[in-house]
Amino acid sequence: MFKKRIVVTGLATITPLGSDVWTSWRRLLQGESGIAELSRFDGQDHETRIAGEVRDFEPVKYMHLKQTRRMELFAQYAVACAAMLLEDTRFVIVPEKAHRTAVIIGCGIGGLDALERSQSVLLKSGPRKISPFFIPSLIANMAAGQVSIFTGAKGNNLVTTSACASGLHSIGTAYSELLLGRADTAICGGTESSLTPLAMAGFNALKALSTRNDDPMRASRPFDNGRDGFVMSEGCGLLFLETLEHAKQRGAKILAEVAGYGASGDAYHITAPDDEGLGMALAMSAALSEAGLRSEELDHINAHGTSTKLNDITETRAIKRVFGKRAASVPITANKSMIGHMLGAAGGVESVFSVLTIQNGVIPGTINLTDPDPECDLDYVTEGARKCEVRTVLCNSFGFGGTNASIVFKRFEE
């Protein structure tokens, strides 16, 4: 059956390692950590007092100061990344074809900070003091909405909200839209900024966060025996997708191809993954099958790798289930060891890094893995960035509610 080819022609990120894609990528390859002591609010009473904060973001480069006051950080990050993305891909959205550009952006939580601030206003001063911008700044789809407003894109305008799989589901959904012919181009990925007292307290209540407060840069330890939870982070990662035909018509530089997408559900538990990784394996297998790849043809896995006890063991089991004996020889990396867990933005940022891995022929290392968990016994690239030919990458994202997504990116060839 004939299937359209969908390619990646632009990349943009804002991360704790830097507010542009090349700064983040350079520091990632150098094995630097973006995790530090929390400064966004006073976390003295919290069990966890570390996070991956974006510290050098200047929103006024991309929007007026007045607009920033009516827009939460998760939406600001998305608007800024969209501006950088369109510059990177050298694409101008013209009015007569604006309906052919979709904006599909994942966001797991949305404007939680707006909710907390407004609740305080309500209790202190009453309902008449609530801002008319409260609801529009709170809702998760406002990232996609604001990007549409700022860019003029009038295609499908959508948020995917599926916890920590939101960003990857966004890319998969955009890929599907282009395959079906509903759009020619798409802005997609994920954004998140939920470093708030309530979010931190909530994840601490679940015993999900690292409490290694005295050693922030070593707190995120995917697959390590000493891991004690993930480190909350924030940021945004967007990709520009288009049909191959459209990209060729305008002479776009093609960075990679989206070859396959798989999604599944565990049907198991609200927070814990299925013990054997059955749902994760279903998503990975579906992505490989759609890409037409045999297990021996995959060069690299960009793991979800959260640094939690359950996820890392389960993802390892799922990889073994899908790849069999080959699992031991597939290089695996965990970007979250350096950038923390961006929740709904994770899949977007890690997809950008997956494409850059193909482009540059180098796999970022996994830092802080000094004492491997005996049950996590695969090749997690712990010796620093590894130079090697990478033609195909499988990128994973899994979330609460048992939601799983996997995407295969491959080197573009005519």
Solvent accessible surface area in square Angstrom, and as a share of the most:
residue,aa,sasa,rsa
1,M,229,1.02
2,F,178,0.74
3,K,76,0.32
4,K,73,0.31
5,R,81,0.29
6,I,1,0.00
7,V,0,0.00
8,V,0,0.00
9,T,5,0.03
10,G,0,0.00
11,L,8,0.04
12,A,1,0.01
13,T,0,0.00
14,I,0,0.00
15,T,0,0.00
16,P,14,0.09
17,L,1,0.00
18,G,3,0.03
19,S,21,0.14
20,D,54,0.28
21,V,14,0.08
22,W,140,0.49
23,T,37,0.21
24,S,0,0.00
25,W,12,0.04
26,R,122,0.45
27,R,66,0.24
28,L,1,0.00
29,L,46,0.23
30,Q,107,0.48
31,G,31,0.30
32,E,58,0.26
33,S,16,0.10
34,G,9,0.09
35,I,3,0.01
36,A,35,0.27
37,E,124,0.55
38,L,17,0.08
39,S,77,0.50
40,R,88,0.32
41,F,36,0.15
42,D,114,0.59
43,G,8,0.08
44,Q,139,0.62
45,D,141,0.73
46,H,31,0.14
47,E,89,0.40
48,T,1,0.00
49,R,94,0.34
50,I,1,0.01
51,A,0,0.00
52,G,0,0.00
53,E,3,0.01
54,V,10,0.06
55,R,134,0.49
56,D,81,0.42
57,F,29,0.12
58,E,91,0.41
59,P,32,0.20
60,V,86,0.50
61,K,136,0.58
62,Y,62,0.23
63,M,13,0.06
64,H,138,0.62
65,L,97,0.48
66,K,121,0.51
67,Q,65,0.29
68,T,18,0.10
69,R,181,0.66
70,R,104,0.38
71,M,10,0.04
72,E,21,0.09
73,L,55,0.27
74,F,2,0.01
75,A,1,0.01
76,Q,14,0.06
77,Y,2,0.01
78,A,0,0.00
79,V,4,0.02
80,A,0,0.00
81,C,0,0.00
82,A,1,0.01
83,A,45,0.35
84,M,33,0.15
85,L,0,0.00
86,L,29,0.14
87,E,136,0.61
88,D,66,0.34
89,T,7,0.04
90,R,210,0.77
91,F,34,0.14
92,V,115,0.66
93,I,24,0.12
94,V,53,0.31
95,P,116,0.73
96,E,126,0.56
97,K,131,0.55
98,A,1,0.01
99,H,104,0.46
100,R,68,0.25
101,T,3,0.02
102,A,0,0.00
103,V,1,0.01
104,I,0,0.00
105,I,1,0.00
106,G,0,0.00
107,C,0,0.00
108,G,15,0.14
109,I,66,0.33
110,G,0,0.00
111,G,2,0.02
112,L,24,0.12
113,D,54,0.28
114,A,2,0.02
115,L,71,0.35
116,E,34,0.15
117,R,122,0.45
118,S,18,0.12
119,Q,88,0.39
120,S,68,0.44
121,V,56,0.32
122,L,70,0.35
123,L,135,0.67
124,K,180,0.76
125,S,62,0.40
126,G,20,0.19
127,P,103,0.64
128,R,231,0.84
129,K,137,0.58
130,I,49,0.25
131,S,54,0.35
132,P,114,0.72
133,F,80,0.33
134,F,34,0.14
135,I,96,0.49
136,P,55,0.35
137,S,10,0.06
138,L,39,0.19
139,I,67,0.34
140,A,19,0.15
141,N,59,0.30
142,M,36,0.16
143,A,1,0.01
144,A,1,0.01
145,G,12,0.12
146,Q,29,0.13
147,V,0,0.00
148,S,22,0.14
149,I,129,0.65
150,F,69,0.29
151,T,26,0.15
152,G,32,0.31
153,A,2,0.01
154,K,151,0.64
155,G,14,0.13
156,N,63,0.32
157,N,64,0.33
158,L,67,0.33
159,V,36,0.21
160,T,19,0.11
161,T,79,0.46
162,S,27,0.17
163,A,31,0.24
164,C,17,0.10
165,A,0,0.00
166,S,0,0.00
167,G,0,0.00
168,L,0,0.00
169,H,24,0.11
170,S,0,0.00
171,I,0,0.00
172,G,0,0.00
173,T,38,0.22
174,A,0,0.00
175,Y,3,0.01
176,S,38,0.25
177,E,15,0.07
178,L,0,0.00
179,L,42,0.21
180,L,114,0.57
181,G,24,0.23
182,R,149,0.54
183,A,2,0.02
184,D,37,0.19
185,T,1,0.01
186,A,0,0.00
187,I,0,0.00
188,C,0,0.00
189,G,0,0.00
190,G,0,0.00
191,T,0,0.00
192,E,0,0.00
193,S,11,0.07
194,S,1,0.00
195,L,5,0.02
196,T,4,0.02
197,P,52,0.33
198,L,99,0.49
199,A,8,0.07
200,M,0,0.00
201,A,45,0.35
202,G,36,0.34
203,F,28,0.12
204,N,9,0.05
205,A,82,0.64
206,L,92,0.46
207,K,154,0.65
208,A,13,0.10
209,L,6,0.03
210,S,0,0.00
211,T,63,0.36
212,R,67,0.24
213,N,35,0.18
214,D,135,0.70
215,D,41,0.21
216,P,30,0.19
217,M,109,0.49
218,R,130,0.48
219,A,0,0.00
220,S,2,0.01
221,R,21,0.08
222,P,0,0.00
223,F,0,0.00
224,D,1,0.01
225,N,66,0.34
226,G,35,0.33
227,R,3,0.01
228,D,59,0.31
229,G,3,0.03
230,F,11,0.05
231,V,1,0.01
232,M,1,0.00
233,S,0,0.00
234,E,0,0.00
235,G,0,0.00
236,C,0,0.00
237,G,0,0.00
238,L,0,0.00
239,L,0,0.00
240,F,0,0.00
241,L,0,0.00
242,E,0,0.00
243,T,12,0.07
244,L,21,0.10
245,E,121,0.54
246,H,37,0.16
247,A,0,0.00
248,K,104,0.44
249,Q,139,0.62
250,R,70,0.26
251,G,64,0.62
252,A,18,0.14
253,K,149,0.63
254,I,31,0.16
255,L,20,0.10
256,A,0,0.00
257,E,10,0.05
258,V,3,0.02
259,A,7,0.05
260,G,0,0.00
261,Y,40,0.15
262,G,3,0.02
263,A,53,0.41
264,S,27,0.17
265,G,46,0.44
266,D,21,0.11
267,A,108,0.84
268,Y,113,0.43
269,H,90,0.40
270,I,136,0.69
271,T,43,0.25
272,A,21,0.16
273,P,23,0.14
274,D,17,0.09
275,D,71,0.37
276,E,81,0.36
277,G,1,0.01
278,L,84,0.42
279,G,2,0.02
280,M,3,0.01
281,A,6,0.05
282,L,109,0.54
283,A,0,0.00
284,M,0,0.00
285,S,50,0.32
286,A,43,0.33
287,A,0,0.00
288,L,10,0.05
289,S,85,0.55
290,E,74,0.33
291,A,17,0.13
292,G,62,0.60
293,L,30,0.15
294,R,145,0.53
295,S,33,0.21
296,E,96,0.43
297,E,55,0.25
298,L,0,0.00
299,D,20,0.10
300,H,0,0.00
301,I,0,0.00
302,N,2,0.01
303,A,0,0.00
304,H,4,0.02
305,G,0,0.00
306,T,9,0.05
307,S,0,0.00
308,T,27,0.16
309,K,100,0.43
310,L,97,0.48
311,N,14,0.07
312,D,0,0.00
313,I,30,0.15
314,T,4,0.02
315,E,0,0.00
316,T,1,0.00
317,R,80,0.29
318,A,0,0.00
319,I,0,0.00
320,K,74,0.31
321,R,127,0.46
322,V,30,0.17
323,F,8,0.03
324,G,43,0.42
325,K,202,0.86
326,R,60,0.22
327,A,2,0.01
328,A,67,0.52
329,S,69,0.44
330,V,0,0.00
331,P,17,0.11
332,I,0,0.00
333,T,1,0.01
334,A,0,0.00
335,N,0,0.00
336,K,2,0.01
337,S,0,0.00
338,M,1,0.00
339,I,0,0.00
340,G,0,0.00
341,H,3,0.01
342,M,1,0.00
343,L,5,0.03
344,G,0,0.00
345,A,0,0.00
346,A,1,0.01
347,G,0,0.00
348,G,0,0.00
349,V,0,0.00
350,E,1,0.00
351,S,0,0.00
352,V,0,0.00
353,F,0,0.00
354,S,0,0.00
355,V,0,0.00
356,L,3,0.01
357,T,1,0.01
358,I,10,0.05
359,Q,79,0.35
360,N,72,0.37
361,G,21,0.21
362,V,13,0.07
363,I,0,0.00
364,P,1,0.01
365,G,4,0.04
366,T,3,0.01
367,I,37,0.19
368,N,20,0.10
369,L,15,0.07
370,T,109,0.63
371,D,77,0.40
372,P,74,0.46
373,D,11,0.06
374,P,108,0.68
375,E,83,0.37
376,C,1,0.00
377,D,87,0.45
378,L,22,0.11
379,D,40,0.21
380,Y,7,0.03
381,V,0,0.00
382,T,70,0.40
383,E,113,0.51
384,G,35,0.33
385,A,42,0.33
386,R,62,0.22
387,K,179,0.76
388,C,47,0.28
389,E,111,0.50
390,V,1,0.00
391,R,112,0.41
392,T,9,0.05
393,V,0,0.00
394,L,0,0.00
395,C,0,0.00
396,N,0,0.00
397,S,0,0.00
398,F,10,0.04
399,G,13,0.12
400,F,79,0.33
401,G,54,0.52
402,G,5,0.05
403,T,28,0.16
404,N,2,0.01
405,A,0,0.00
406,S,0,0.00
407,I,0,0.00
408,V,0,0.00
409,F,0,0.00
410,K,61,0.26
411,R,83,0.30
412,F,40,0.17
413,E,104,0.47
414,E,155,0.70
